[in-house]
């Protein structure tokens, strides 16, 4: 088993990259949602998937002593199906 600092040494850059990608996706979603109808985008009801992404980010942002975050995230995603 890796020591905590070894885990960060090994995975930090990958995690940072994935989080930046998530932020970019959310930015694109918000820009598309806020675009005017003249651009051919009619106002649509809120998509439950965006709420699911925000719920997942909230779960991941909370410090806890649990080691089952992956399972919790998988359960969040399976709830939509």
Order of alpha helices (4+ residues) and beta strands (2+ residues): alpha-alpha-alpha
